[in-house]
Amino acid sequence: MGYRILETDDIPDYLHERGHWEDPADISVREVSDGNMNRVFLATNADGTRSLAVKQALPWVRVAGPSWPMNPDRADAEARAYEQVARVAPDKIPAVHGYDPENYALVMEDMSDLEVLRTLLNEGASYGPHTSARIGEFVAQFSFATSDFGMASADRKALIAASVSPELCKITEDVVLSEPYIEHEHNHWHEGLDDLAREFRTDTRLRTEVADLRHTFMTSAQALLHGDLHTGSVMVGAREGTPVVRVFDPEFSFVGPIGYDLGLYWANALVSEERARALGRLTDHADQLRLSWEAFETEFRRLWPSRVDTFFDDAYLDRFLRRVWTDSVGYAGTEIVRRIIGFAHLTDLTTLEDPVAASRRALLLGRELILRREELTSPQAVREAVASLG
C-alpha cells in the first residue's frame, strides 16, 4: 500500500488493521504532538480503561513543515534502539507493541499518566532521589550491552552497519558541534548575549576543542546511543506507589561515544539548575550529575565481569571510564552552548521573565566544560566550576 501520513481519523482503523484493537468504533483519538520531529496520537476506549499511543515519523521536520525535508526512516533507528534496550532495561522505556516499517509508525504504551521531566522542573519540582540514578543505569545497561564488551564481535559489526544514520548524525554534527561557533542562519540568541556569541565565534581555542569533540562524535563507535537524551525525553511519575522513569524518543540513535548521552543529560540538568537559581527555587539540582555518574559507573562495573572479550582487564576499565567521563563533560558543554546561541533553545531559560543573567552563567559554564574537560575529573570538580561563576 505504501507510506501514508496518518491523520487523527485514520487511527481507529489503523489500529484495528494492525491487530492492536478489536473494535475501531470503540476508539477516541486525539493528537498530542509536542516534539520537533514527529506526530503522536493517543487512542482510548470509551470507558477509559485501555489506551495506546501511535507515533509516526513524517517526511519532514514537524515544526518546520515540508520546507525542511527529513527521511522518515529515522523511525527505524528508534524501533531498533527500543528493541536493544528492551533486552537489558525494559523497565526504563515505554512498552512497544509493534512497529510498522512501511508507515514508519510505532504503537506504544500510553504514558500520559506520567509527566515530562523538563515540564516538572520548569514548574519548580525537584528531581527526586531516583530519576538521575535511573538515567545513569539506563546509559550503562544500554551502552554496555551494545559495546564490544557486551556483544560478540560479529554481532557488533552487524549492529554498526544497521545503525548508520548519516542524515541524523549530520544534524548533530552541524547543529550541536559546529554551527554555534560560526556565522549561521540557524543561530539566534537574546540580544543581551551578543558579546558572548561573538566571543565564542572568535575563540580559536574553543573552536579547536569543539572540533576535537566533533571528530570523536564522528569516529568513536563505542556503543549504540539514545542520541538525544535530555530532560524532554524522560518521563517520570509513580505507578502503584513505585517511582517510574521512562526514556523515550531515541530516533537519533546510532553507534557513537557513550559520553554523548551522558553529556546531553548533564547539560540539561545544569541549565535546569540555572533556571532554579534565577527563580530562587534550588532544591536537589546540584546532585544530579553526581547521582547519574555514580549510578552509571556502578552499573558498568557490575556488568564488567560478563564481558565477551576477556582480554580487557580491570585496569583498562578504569582507563575507559575516565575517557567516558571526560567526553561527557565536553559534550555537556557543547549542548549548553547550542541550546542558548544555536538552534532549538530550552524553555528552562526562554520562559524566564529575564533570561539573560541565567543564560550568561550557563554559556560561561558550557565554555568551561569544553575547555577544561581534562581538568574537571570528578563531579565535585564540576560543582566547583559552577560555583566559580559567582
C-alpha positions, 0 to 999 in steps of 0.5 A: 500500500505504501507510506501514508501520513496518518491523520487523527481519523485514520487511527481507529482503523489503523489500529484495528488493521494492525491487530492492536484493537478489536473494535475501531468504533470503540476508539477516541483519538486525539493528537498530542504532538509536542516534539520537533520531529514527529506526530503522536496520537493517543487512542482510548476506549470509551470507558477509559480503561485501555489506551495506546499511543501511535507515533509516526515519523513524517517526511519532514521536520514537524515544526518546520513543515515540508520546507525542511525535508527529513527521511522518515526512516529515522523511525527505524533507528528508534524501533531498533534502539527500543528493541536493544534496550528492551533486552537489558532495561525494559523497565526504563522505556515505554512498552512497544507493541509493534512497529510498522516499517512501511508507515514508519509508525510505532504503537506504544504504551500510553504514558500520559499518566506520567509527566515530562521531566523538563515540564516538572522542573520548569514548574519548580519540582525537584528531581527526586532521589531516583530519576538521575540514578535511573538515567545513569543505569539506563546509559550503562545497561544500554551502552554496555550491552551494545559495546564490544564488551557486551556483544560478540564481535560479529554481532557488533559489526552487524549492529554498526552497519544497521545503525548508520544514520548519516542524515541524523548524525549530520544534524548533530554534527552541524547543529550541536558541534559546529554551527554555534561557533560560526556565522549561521542562519540557524543561530539566534540568541537574546540580544543581551548575549551578543558579546558572548556569541561573538566571543565564542565565534572568535575563540580559536581555542574553543573552536579547536576543542569543539572540533576535537569533540566533533571528530570523536562524535564522528569516529568513536563507535563505542556503543549504540546511543539514545542520541538525544537524551535530555530532560524532554525525553524522560518521563517520570511519575509513580505507578502503584506507589513505585517511582517510574522513569521512562526514556523515550524518543531515541530516533537519533540513535546510532553507534557513537561515544557513550559520553554523548548521552551522558553529556546531553543529560548533564547539560540539561540538568545544569541549565535546569539548575540555572533556571532554579537559581534565577527563580530562587527555587534550588532544591536537589539540582546540584546532585544530579550529575553526581547521582547519574555518574555514580549510578552509571559507573556502578552499573558498568562495573557490575556488568564488567565481569560478563564481558565477551572479550576477556582480554580487557582487564580491570585496569583498562576499565578504569582507563575507559571510564575516565575517557567516558567521563571526560567526553561527557563533560565536553559534550555537556558543554557543547549542548549548553552552548547550542541550546542558548546561541544555536538552534532549538533553545530550552524553555528552562531559560526562554520562559524566564521573565529575564533570561539573560543573567541565567543564560550568561552563567550557563554559556560561561559554564558550557565554555568551561566544560569544553575547555577544561574537560581534562581538568574537571575529573570528578563531579565535585570538580564540576560543582566547583566550576559552577560555583566559580561563576559567582 
